[in-house]
Amino acid sequence: MIISLNNKKALVGGSSGGIGKAIAQQLAESGASVTLMSHSEEKLQRIIAELPNDQGQKHQYLVVDFNDFHGYRKIITDYFEHNSVDILVNNTQGPAAGSALEKKLGDYQEAFDLLFKTVVCTTELALQSMIHNNWGRVINVASVSVKEPLSYLVLSNSIRAAVVTWAKSLATDVGKHNITVNNVLTGFFDTDRIAQLNATKAEQLGIEQNEVRKEMESKVPVKRIGDPKEYGYLAAFLSSNKAAYITGINLPIDGGLLKSL
């Protein structure tokens, strides 16, 4: 099966590394013109230079801070005044780890701005041209923790759950415009985020970081951590016409980690 995204324009959040970068690379390899978003201009410039443009794509980037919602809103609004996209990948960095007893009300508000308000704001802007063109793809990078909460990620558990239920409602509303909206429930992937979480856990337990990783791998039925490239393959498929009848779903990519149906 060949995935062709020729003449499609994509906007990918959190794309200076990890899962976001892998998604951007695969979309570009499939023919899409990609706009990257992240806070590190140096990394964005380097990735832009690496993205394939064999099919005449025009790649660009936006320097944004997802933690500053008001600043982000201005930048993204200005972007959509002069640009439109066919494919939107909502992805940001995760909020700080911690349990329900550790987090305070202000922490939840900050996580809400980071994970929910940025997603809704960006999607509202992107939908204008999608509806006009009667075609669009919205992919939300979420987490397996919305189905099986992880006690040390209470902020992510809570706010990402709001995102996936909002997305289900949105999918129902925009389906008639040939627009799909799907949530990808992310398991353990080999990213800086996982490394940071593992380092914190190792320090708390007084053990080596590789021991934490081995324990993590043992929990996954396929006995390994995911390669971000595998995530990119899934995103490219969901972005294509091949996935036109898939919408409103929560799709795990976790090596079988989730125990629930």
KOLGUTOR-267863 format. One record per residue (C-alpha): x, y, z; residue number from 1; residue in one letter. Coordinates in Angstrom, 1 decimal. Example, Ala and Ser with C-alpha at 12.3 -4.5 7.8 and 13.67 -1.06 7.14 Angstrom:
<rec <12.3, -4.5, 7.8>, 1, A>
<rec <13.7, -1.1, 7.1>, 2, S>
END
This chain:
<rec <0.0, 0.0, 0.0>, 1, M>
<rec <1.4, 3.4, -1.0>, 2, I>
<rec <0.5, 6.4, 1.1>, 3, I>
<rec <0.4, 9.6, -0.9>, 4, S>
<rec <0.0, 13.0, 0.7>, 5, L>
<rec <1.0, 14.9, -2.4>, 6, N>
<rec <-0.2, 18.5, -2.4>, 7, N>
<rec <-1.4, 18.2, 1.2>, 8, K>
<rec <-0.2, 20.7, 3.9>, 9, K>
<rec <0.4, 19.6, 7.4>, 10, A>
<rec <0.9, 21.4, 10.7>, 11, L>
<rec <2.7, 19.3, 13.4>, 12, V>
<rec <3.1, 20.4, 17.0>, 13, G>
<rec <6.0, 19.5, 19.2>, 14, G>
<rec <8.0, 18.5, 16.1>, 15, S>
<rec <11.6, 19.4, 17.2>, 16, S>
<rec <12.1, 15.8, 18.5>, 17, G>
<rec <10.6, 12.5, 19.5>, 18, G>
<rec <7.2, 11.6, 18.3>, 19, I>
<rec <6.4, 14.9, 16.7>, 20, G>
<rec <9.6, 14.9, 14.6>, 21, K>
<rec <8.9, 11.3, 13.5>, 22, A>
<rec <5.4, 12.2, 12.4>, 23, I>
<rec <6.7, 15.3, 10.5>, 24, A>
<rec <9.4, 13.2, 8.7>, 25, Q>
<rec <6.9, 10.6, 7.6>, 26, Q>
<rec <4.3, 13.1, 6.4>, 27, L>
<rec <7.0, 14.8, 4.4>, 28, A>
<rec <8.3, 11.4, 3.0>, 29, E>
<rec <4.7, 10.8, 1.9>, 30, S>
<rec <4.6, 14.0, -0.1>, 31, G>
<rec <3.1, 16.6, 2.3>, 32, A>
<rec <4.4, 20.1, 2.9>, 33, S>
<rec <5.0, 20.4, 6.6>, 34, V>
<rec <5.0, 23.3, 9.1>, 35, T>
<rec <6.9, 22.4, 12.2>, 36, L>
<rec <6.1, 23.9, 15.7>, 37, M>
<rec <8.3, 24.0, 18.7>, 38, S>
<rec <10.2, 26.3, 21.1>, 39, H>
<rec <13.7, 25.6, 19.8>, 40, S>
<rec <14.4, 27.4, 16.6>, 41, E>
<rec <17.8, 25.8, 16.3>, 42, E>
<rec <16.3, 22.3, 16.3>, 43, K>
<rec <13.5, 23.4, 13.9>, 44, L>
<rec <16.0, 24.8, 11.4>, 45, Q>
<rec <18.0, 21.6, 11.5>, 46, R>
<rec <15.0, 19.4, 11.0>, 47, I>
<rec <13.7, 21.6, 8.1>, 48, I>
<rec <17.0, 21.0, 6.3>, 49, A>
<rec <16.5, 17.2, 6.8>, 50, E>
<rec <13.0, 16.9, 5.6>, 51, L>
<rec <12.6, 15.4, 2.1>, 52, P>
<rec <11.3, 17.7, -0.6>, 53, N>
<rec <11.6, 15.5, -3.6>, 54, D>
<rec <8.1, 16.4, -4.7>, 55, Q>
<rec <8.5, 20.1, -4.5>, 56, G>
<rec <7.2, 20.5, -1.0>, 57, Q>
<rec <7.6, 23.8, 0.9>, 58, K>
<rec <8.4, 23.2, 4.5>, 59, H>
<rec <8.4, 25.9, 7.2>, 60, Q>
<rec <8.4, 26.3, 11.0>, 61, Y>
<rec <6.8, 28.3, 13.8>, 62, L>
<rec <8.7, 29.1, 17.0>, 63, V>
<rec <6.1, 28.7, 19.8>, 64, V>
<rec <5.9, 28.2, 23.5>, 65, D>
<rec <3.0, 25.9, 24.3>, 66, F>
<rec <3.3, 26.9, 28.0>, 67, N>
<rec <2.4, 30.5, 27.1>, 68, D>
<rec <-1.2, 30.2, 25.8>, 69, F>
<rec <-1.7, 33.8, 25.1>, 70, H>
<rec <1.5, 34.1, 23.2>, 71, G>
<rec <0.8, 30.9, 21.4>, 72, Y>
<rec <-2.7, 32.0, 20.4>, 73, R>
<rec <-1.3, 35.2, 18.8>, 74, K>
<rec <1.3, 33.3, 16.8>, 75, I>
<rec <-1.0, 30.6, 15.6>, 76, I>
<rec <-3.8, 33.1, 14.7>, 77, T>
<rec <-1.3, 35.1, 12.6>, 78, D>
<rec <-0.2, 31.9, 10.9>, 79, Y>
<rec <-3.7, 30.9, 9.8>, 80, F>
<rec <-4.3, 34.4, 8.5>, 81, E>
<rec <-1.9, 33.6, 5.7>, 82, H>
<rec <-1.9, 29.7, 5.6>, 83, N>
<rec <-4.2, 26.8, 5.6>, 84, S>
<rec <-3.6, 23.1, 6.4>, 85, V>
<rec <-5.2, 19.8, 5.4>, 86, D>
<rec <-3.6, 17.8, 8.2>, 87, I>
<rec <-3.3, 18.9, 11.8>, 88, L>
<rec <-1.4, 17.0, 14.3>, 89, V>
<rec <-2.0, 18.3, 17.8>, 90, N>
<rec <1.0, 17.5, 19.9>, 91, N>
<rec <2.7, 19.3, 22.8>, 92, T>
<rec <5.2, 18.3, 25.5>, 93, Q>
<rec <3.6, 16.7, 28.5>, 94, G>
<rec <3.0, 18.5, 31.9>, 95, P>
<rec <5.2, 17.8, 34.9>, 96, A>
<rec <4.9, 14.4, 36.5>, 97, A>
<rec <3.3, 14.0, 39.9>, 98, G>
<rec <0.5, 12.4, 41.8>, 99, S>
<rec <-3.0, 13.7, 42.8>, 100, A>
<rec <-1.8, 14.5, 46.3>, 101, L>
<rec <1.2, 16.5, 45.0>, 102, E>
<rec <-0.6, 18.7, 42.4>, 103, K>
<rec <-2.5, 21.8, 43.3>, 104, K>
<rec <-5.3, 23.7, 41.5>, 105, L>
<rec <-2.9, 26.0, 39.7>, 106, G>
<rec <-1.1, 23.0, 38.3>, 107, D>
<rec <-4.3, 21.7, 36.7>, 108, Y>
<rec <-5.0, 25.1, 35.2>, 109, Q>
<rec <-1.5, 25.2, 33.6>, 110, E>
<rec <-2.0, 21.7, 32.2>, 111, A>
<rec <-5.4, 22.7, 30.9>, 112, F>
<rec <-3.9, 25.6, 29.0>, 113, D>
<rec <-1.1, 23.4, 27.7>, 114, L>
<rec <-3.0, 20.3, 26.7>, 115, L>
<rec <-6.5, 21.4, 26.0>, 116, F>
<rec <-6.7, 25.1, 25.1>, 117, K>
<rec <-3.9, 25.0, 22.6>, 118, T>
<rec <-5.5, 22.0, 20.9>, 119, V>
<rec <-9.0, 23.5, 20.7>, 120, V>
<rec <-7.6, 26.9, 19.6>, 121, C>
<rec <-5.5, 25.4, 16.8>, 122, T>
<rec <-8.2, 23.0, 15.6>, 123, T>
<rec <-10.8, 25.8, 15.4>, 124, E>
<rec <-8.5, 27.8, 13.2>, 125, L>
<rec <-7.5, 24.8, 11.0>, 126, A>
<rec <-11.1, 23.7, 10.5>, 127, L>
<rec <-12.1, 26.8, 8.6>, 128, Q>
<rec <-10.2, 25.8, 5.5>, 129, S>
<rec <-10.9, 22.1, 6.0>, 130, M>
<rec <-14.6, 22.7, 6.0>, 131, I>
<rec <-14.3, 25.0, 2.9>, 132, H>
<rec <-12.3, 22.3, 1.1>, 133, N>
<rec <-14.5, 19.5, 2.3>, 134, N>
<rec <-11.4, 17.5, 3.4>, 135, W>
<rec <-9.3, 17.3, 6.5>, 136, G>
<rec <-7.5, 15.2, 9.1>, 137, R>
<rec <-7.1, 16.0, 12.8>, 138, V>
<rec <-4.9, 13.7, 14.8>, 139, I>
<rec <-4.5, 14.3, 18.6>, 140, N>
<rec <-1.5, 12.8, 20.2>, 141, V>
<rec <-2.9, 11.5, 23.5>, 142, A>
<rec <-1.8, 8.7, 25.9>, 143, S>
<rec <-2.8, 5.2, 27.0>, 144, V>
<rec <-3.2, 6.8, 30.5>, 145, S>
<rec <-6.7, 8.2, 29.4>, 146, V>
<rec <-7.9, 4.5, 29.6>, 147, K>
<rec <-5.6, 3.2, 32.4>, 148, E>
<rec <-4.4, 6.2, 34.4>, 149, P>
<rec <-0.8, 6.3, 35.6>, 150, L>
<rec <-0.6, 7.5, 39.2>, 151, S>
<rec <2.5, 9.6, 38.6>, 152, Y>
<rec <1.0, 11.4, 35.6>, 153, L>
<rec <-2.2, 12.8, 37.1>, 154, V>
<rec <-2.2, 16.0, 35.1>, 155, L>
<rec <-1.8, 14.2, 31.8>, 156, S>
<rec <-4.4, 11.6, 32.8>, 157, N>
<rec <-7.0, 14.2, 33.6>, 158, S>
<rec <-6.6, 16.8, 30.8>, 159, I>
<rec <-5.9, 14.3, 28.0>, 160, R>
<rec <-9.1, 12.6, 28.9>, 161, A>
<rec <-10.9, 15.9, 28.3>, 162, A>
<rec <-9.2, 16.1, 24.9>, 163, V>
<rec <-10.3, 12.7, 23.7>, 164, V>
<rec <-13.9, 13.2, 24.7>, 165, T>
<rec <-14.0, 16.6, 23.0>, 166, W>
<rec <-12.5, 15.0, 19.9>, 167, A>
<rec <-15.2, 12.4, 19.8>, 168, K>
<rec <-17.8, 15.1, 19.9>, 169, S>
<rec <-16.0, 17.1, 17.2>, 170, L>
<rec <-15.7, 14.0, 14.9>, 171, A>
<rec <-19.5, 13.7, 15.0>, 172, T>
<rec <-19.9, 17.3, 14.0>, 173, D>
<rec <-17.4, 17.5, 11.1>, 174, V>
<rec <-17.8, 14.1, 9.6>, 175, G>
<rec <-20.2, 15.4, 7.0>, 176, K>
<rec <-17.4, 17.6, 5.7>, 177, H>
<rec <-15.1, 14.6, 5.0>, 178, N>
<rec <-13.0, 15.5, 8.0>, 179, I>
<rec <-11.8, 12.8, 10.4>, 180, T>
<rec <-10.8, 13.4, 14.0>, 181, V>
<rec <-8.8, 10.7, 15.8>, 182, N>
<rec <-6.9, 10.2, 19.0>, 183, N>
<rec <-3.7, 8.2, 19.2>, 184, V>
<rec <-3.2, 6.7, 22.6>, 185, L>
<rec <0.6, 6.6, 23.1>, 186, T>
<rec <2.4, 3.9, 24.9>, 187, G>
<rec <6.1, 3.8, 25.7>, 188, F>
<rec <8.3, 5.3, 23.0>, 189, F>
<rec <12.0, 6.0, 22.9>, 190, D>
<rec <11.9, 9.7, 23.4>, 191, T>
<rec <13.5, 12.3, 25.6>, 192, D>
<rec <10.3, 12.5, 27.6>, 193, R>
<rec <10.5, 8.8, 28.6>, 194, I>
<rec <14.2, 9.2, 29.4>, 195, A>
<rec <13.4, 12.1, 31.7>, 196, Q>
<rec <10.6, 10.2, 33.5>, 197, L>
<rec <12.8, 7.2, 33.9>, 198, N>
<rec <15.6, 9.3, 35.3>, 199, A>
<rec <13.3, 10.8, 37.9>, 200, T>
<rec <11.9, 7.4, 38.9>, 201, K>
<rec <15.4, 6.0, 39.1>, 202, A>
<rec <16.5, 8.8, 41.4>, 203, E>
<rec <13.4, 8.3, 43.6>, 204, Q>
<rec <14.0, 4.6, 43.9>, 205, L>
<rec <17.7, 4.8, 44.2>, 206, G>
<rec <18.4, 2.5, 41.2>, 207, I>
<rec <20.0, 2.7, 37.8>, 208, E>
<rec <18.1, 4.2, 35.0>, 209, Q>
<rec <18.6, 1.2, 32.8>, 210, N>
<rec <16.8, -0.9, 35.5>, 211, E>
<rec <13.8, 1.3, 35.2>, 212, V>
<rec <13.8, 0.9, 31.4>, 213, R>
<rec <14.1, -2.9, 31.7>, 214, K>
<rec <11.1, -2.9, 34.0>, 215, E>
<rec <9.2, -0.8, 31.5>, 216, M>
<rec <10.0, -3.1, 28.7>, 217, E>
<rec <8.9, -6.1, 30.7>, 218, S>
<rec <5.4, -4.7, 31.0>, 219, K>
<rec <5.0, -4.5, 27.2>, 220, V>
<rec <3.9, -7.7, 25.6>, 221, P>
<rec <6.3, -7.2, 22.6>, 222, V>
<rec <9.1, -6.6, 25.2>, 223, K>
<rec <10.5, -3.4, 23.8>, 224, R>
<rec <10.0, 0.3, 23.7>, 225, I>
<rec <8.4, 1.7, 20.5>, 226, G>
<rec <10.5, 3.4, 17.8>, 227, D>
<rec <9.1, 6.9, 17.0>, 228, P>
<rec <9.2, 6.0, 13.3>, 229, K>
<rec <6.4, 3.4, 13.9>, 230, E>
<rec <4.3, 6.3, 15.2>, 231, Y>
<rec <5.0, 8.2, 12.1>, 232, G>
<rec <3.7, 5.4, 9.9>, 233, Y>
<rec <0.4, 5.3, 11.8>, 234, L>
<rec <0.0, 9.1, 11.5>, 235, A>
<rec <0.7, 9.0, 7.8>, 236, A>
<rec <-2.0, 6.4, 7.3>, 237, F>
<rec <-4.5, 8.3, 9.4>, 238, L>
<rec <-3.7, 11.4, 7.3>, 239, S>
<rec <-4.4, 9.7, 4.0>, 240, S>
<rec <-7.5, 8.8, 2.0>, 241, N>
<rec <-6.9, 5.2, 3.0>, 242, K>
<rec <-8.2, 6.1, 6.4>, 243, A>
<rec <-11.3, 8.1, 5.3>, 244, A>
<rec <-13.7, 5.8, 7.1>, 245, Y>
<rec <-11.9, 5.9, 10.4>, 246, I>
<rec <-13.0, 8.7, 12.7>, 247, T>
<rec <-13.8, 9.4, 16.3>, 248, G>
<rec <-11.7, 6.6, 17.7>, 249, I>
<rec <-9.0, 6.2, 20.4>, 250, N>
<rec <-6.3, 4.1, 18.7>, 251, L>
<rec <-3.6, 2.7, 21.0>, 252, P>
<rec <-0.1, 2.3, 19.7>, 253, I>
<rec <1.5, 0.6, 22.7>, 254, D>
<rec <2.9, -2.8, 21.8>, 255, G>
<rec <-0.1, -4.4, 23.6>, 256, G>
<rec <0.5, -2.5, 26.9>, 257, L>
<rec <-3.2, -1.7, 27.6>, 258, L>
<rec <-4.9, -4.5, 29.4>, 259, K>
<rec <-8.4, -3.2, 28.8>, 260, S>
<rec <-10.4, -3.8, 25.6>, 261, L>
END
